[in-house]
Amino acid sequence: AYPLPLFVVVAMVGWLYSTGAPLGISLVIFDKDGTLLDFDRTWLPGLRATAAAVASEAGEPALEPALLKVGGWIEEEGVPPRLAHDGLMMQGTLEQLAREWVETQPIVAARWEGTEGEAELCALMRRISQEATVRDAAPLGEVRPALERLRAAGLKLAVVTNDDEASCRAQLGALGWTELFDSVIGADSGHGAKPDSSGVTRDATHTFSSSSRLCPCTVET
């Protein structure tokens, strides 16, 4: 399926709502980063800070570029940094990135050994990245008016993200969007990470069981 930009969804719903035609939709589920939030502005400073913190804590500050590269960070002279579309920093979870750093960087593996060490590493990464992304959270365009139009059309809204649930909620809160969403589901909410959608679908069905017509739809840019 081809992804739909937020403005297309709003235009479609707005037309049906204005004509009085039945929407046939009760719930719209959004991805967060790159759909509601500007990914680069929200995440790139925090990802760099996270890599720097891990390299410093491992006792090798010069390791930062290697950690970034493992995550899919691309930096070329004269061009703003960007992330590979299929890299872990773009597509993976924090736990997956931590595991990859441990598996590919002996210095990291030596500093954070075993299951307990990896959990400690994840905690450090979570603290640094959440502080930065909440501080830098930036809407991808005029998001709030679009969400308000969907709410006015009687739709329930949810977010499903590979970010941690607490981090997502903190970002939404920083932007004043908390009340616009009926549910927030993160990679650590107990349903697995995307692209697996089976757990998310079951949770959405349970959460919105009061809806007489339920048609979960994932909308991405």
C-alpha positions as CSV (number, residue, x, y, z in Angstrom):
1,A,0.0,0.0,0.0
2,Y,1.2,3.5,-0.7
3,P,1.5,5.8,2.3
4,L,-0.7,8.8,2.6
5,P,0.4,12.3,3.8
6,L,-1.6,13.7,6.7
7,F,-3.0,16.5,4.5
8,V,-4.5,13.9,2.1
9,V,-6.2,12.1,4.9
10,V,-7.7,15.3,6.3
11,A,-8.9,16.4,2.9
12,M,-10.6,13.1,2.3
13,V,-12.3,13.1,5.7
14,G,-13.2,16.7,5.4
15,W,-14.9,16.2,2.1
16,L,-17.0,13.3,3.4
17,Y,-17.8,15.0,6.6
18,S,-18.9,18.2,4.9
19,T,-21.2,16.3,2.5
20,G,-22.8,14.3,5.4
21,A,-21.6,11.0,3.8
22,P,-20.9,8.1,6.2
23,L,-17.2,8.0,6.9
24,G,-17.0,4.2,7.5
25,I,-14.0,4.9,9.8
26,S,-13.9,5.2,13.5
27,L,-10.1,5.2,14.2
28,V,-7.0,6.6,12.5
29,I,-3.7,5.3,13.7
30,F,-0.7,7.5,12.9
31,D,3.0,6.8,12.9
32,K,4.8,9.5,14.9
33,D,8.2,10.4,13.4
34,G,8.1,11.6,9.8
35,T,4.3,11.8,10.0
36,L,3.4,14.0,12.9
37,L,6.9,15.1,13.9
38,D,9.7,16.4,11.7
39,F,12.1,13.5,12.1
40,D,15.4,15.3,11.4
41,R,14.7,18.3,13.7
42,T,13.3,16.1,16.5
43,W,15.8,13.3,16.4
44,L,19.2,14.1,14.8
45,P,20.6,16.2,17.7
46,G,19.4,13.6,20.2
47,L,20.9,10.7,18.3
48,R,24.3,12.5,18.0
49,A,24.1,13.3,21.7
50,T,23.3,9.7,22.5
51,A,26.2,8.3,20.5
52,A,28.5,10.9,22.2
53,A,27.4,9.9,25.6
54,V,27.8,6.2,25.0
55,A,31.3,6.7,23.5
56,S,32.3,8.9,26.4
57,E,31.0,6.5,29.0
58,A,32.8,3.6,27.2
59,G,36.0,5.6,27.7
60,E,36.6,6.3,24.0
61,P,35.0,9.6,22.8
62,A,36.5,9.1,19.4
63,L,34.1,6.1,19.0
64,E,31.2,8.5,18.3
65,P,31.4,8.5,14.5
66,A,31.5,4.7,14.4
67,L,28.4,4.4,16.6
68,L,26.6,6.8,14.4
69,K,27.6,5.0,11.2
70,V,26.3,1.6,12.7
71,G,22.9,3.3,13.2
72,G,22.7,4.5,9.6
73,W,24.0,8.0,10.1
74,I,25.3,9.6,6.9
75,E,27.5,12.6,7.0
76,E,29.1,14.0,3.9
77,E,31.1,17.2,3.4
78,G,28.9,20.2,2.5
79,V,25.7,18.3,3.1
80,P,23.5,18.2,6.2
81,P,23.7,14.9,8.1
82,R,20.9,12.4,7.3
83,L,19.9,8.9,8.1
84,A,19.8,5.9,5.8
85,H,16.1,5.0,5.3
86,D,16.8,1.4,6.3
87,G,19.1,2.1,9.2
88,L,18.4,1.3,12.8
89,M,18.2,4.9,13.8
90,M,15.4,5.4,11.3
91,Q,13.6,2.0,11.4
92,G,14.7,0.2,14.6
93,T,14.0,0.5,18.3
94,L,16.4,1.8,21.0
95,E,17.0,-1.8,22.2
96,Q,17.9,-2.9,18.7
97,L,20.3,-0.1,18.3
98,A,21.9,-0.8,21.7
99,R,22.3,-4.5,20.8
100,E,23.9,-3.6,17.4
101,W,26.4,-1.3,19.2
102,V,27.3,-4.1,21.6
103,E,27.7,-6.7,18.8
104,T,29.7,-4.5,16.5
105,Q,31.9,-2.4,18.8
106,P,34.2,-4.4,21.2
107,I,34.7,-1.3,23.4
108,V,31.0,-1.1,24.0
109,A,30.7,-4.8,24.6
110,A,33.5,-4.6,27.2
111,R,31.8,-1.8,29.0
112,W,28.3,-3.2,29.0
113,E,28.6,-7.0,29.3
114,G,25.7,-9.4,29.4
115,T,22.0,-8.8,29.9
116,E,22.4,-6.5,32.8
117,G,25.0,-4.4,31.0
118,E,22.8,-4.1,27.9
119,A,19.9,-3.0,30.1
120,E,22.2,-0.3,31.7
121,L,23.2,0.8,28.2
122,C,19.6,1.1,27.1
123,A,18.8,3.1,30.2
124,L,21.6,5.6,29.4
125,M,20.5,5.9,25.8
126,R,16.9,6.3,26.8
127,R,17.6,9.1,29.2
128,I,19.8,11.1,26.8
129,S,17.5,10.6,23.7
130,Q,14.3,11.4,25.6
131,E,15.7,14.6,27.1
132,A,16.8,15.7,23.7
133,T,13.7,14.7,21.6
134,V,11.3,16.2,24.1
135,R,13.3,19.5,24.0
136,D,13.6,19.4,20.2
137,A,10.1,18.0,19.3
138,A,9.0,19.8,16.1
139,P,5.7,19.4,14.2
140,L,5.9,18.3,10.6
141,G,3.9,21.3,9.3
142,E,0.5,22.4,10.6
143,V,-0.3,19.2,12.4
144,R,-2.5,20.4,15.2
145,P,-5.2,22.0,13.0
146,A,-5.3,18.8,10.9
147,L,-5.7,16.6,14.0
148,E,-8.4,18.9,15.3
149,R,-10.4,18.6,12.1
150,L,-10.2,14.8,12.3
151,R,-11.4,15.0,15.9
152,A,-14.2,17.3,14.8
153,A,-15.3,14.6,12.3
154,G,-15.8,12.3,15.2
155,L,-12.7,10.1,14.7
156,K,-10.6,8.6,17.4
157,L,-6.9,9.1,17.0
158,A,-4.0,6.9,18.1
159,V,-0.2,6.9,17.7
160,V,1.8,3.7,17.0
161,T,5.6,4.2,17.1
162,N,8.8,2.3,17.4
163,D,9.8,4.9,20.0
164,D,9.3,4.1,23.7
165,E,5.8,4.9,24.9
166,A,6.9,7.2,27.6
167,S,9.1,9.1,25.2
168,C,6.3,9.5,22.7
169,R,3.9,10.7,25.4
170,A,6.5,13.2,26.6
171,Q,6.9,14.6,23.1
172,L,3.2,14.9,22.5
173,G,2.9,16.6,25.9
174,A,5.6,19.1,25.1
175,L,3.7,20.0,21.9
176,G,0.3,20.3,23.8
177,W,-1.2,17.4,21.8
178,T,-1.9,14.9,24.6
179,E,-5.7,15.4,24.6
180,L,-5.9,14.8,20.9
181,F,-5.0,11.1,21.1
182,D,-7.1,8.3,22.6
183,S,-4.2,5.9,22.7
184,V,-0.4,5.8,22.4
185,I,1.4,2.6,21.7
186,G,5.2,2.3,21.7
187,A,7.6,-0.5,20.9
188,D,7.8,-1.3,24.6
189,S,4.0,-1.3,25.3
190,G,3.9,-5.1,25.1
191,H,2.8,-5.6,21.5
192,G,6.2,-5.8,19.7
193,A,7.8,-3.3,17.3
194,K,6.7,-2.4,13.8
195,P,6.4,-3.7,11.1
196,D,4.7,-6.4,13.1
197,S,1.1,-5.1,13.4
198,S,-0.7,-8.1,14.9
199,G,-0.3,-7.0,18.5
200,V,-1.1,-3.4,17.7
201,T,-4.3,-4.4,15.9
202,R,-5.5,-6.5,18.8
203,D,-4.8,-3.7,21.3
204,A,-6.5,-1.1,19.1
205,T,-9.6,-3.4,18.8
206,H,-9.7,-3.8,22.5
207,T,-9.1,-0.1,23.3
208,F,-11.8,1.0,20.9
209,S,-14.3,-1.8,21.4
210,S,-16.9,0.8,22.2
211,S,-16.8,2.0,18.6
212,S,-19.7,0.6,16.6
213,R,-17.6,0.7,13.4
214,L,-13.9,0.0,13.7
215,C,-11.5,0.3,10.8
216,P,-7.9,0.8,12.0
217,C,-5.8,2.5,9.4
218,T,-2.1,3.3,9.6
219,V,-1.2,6.6,7.9
220,E,2.4,7.5,7.1
221,T,4.2,10.0,5.0
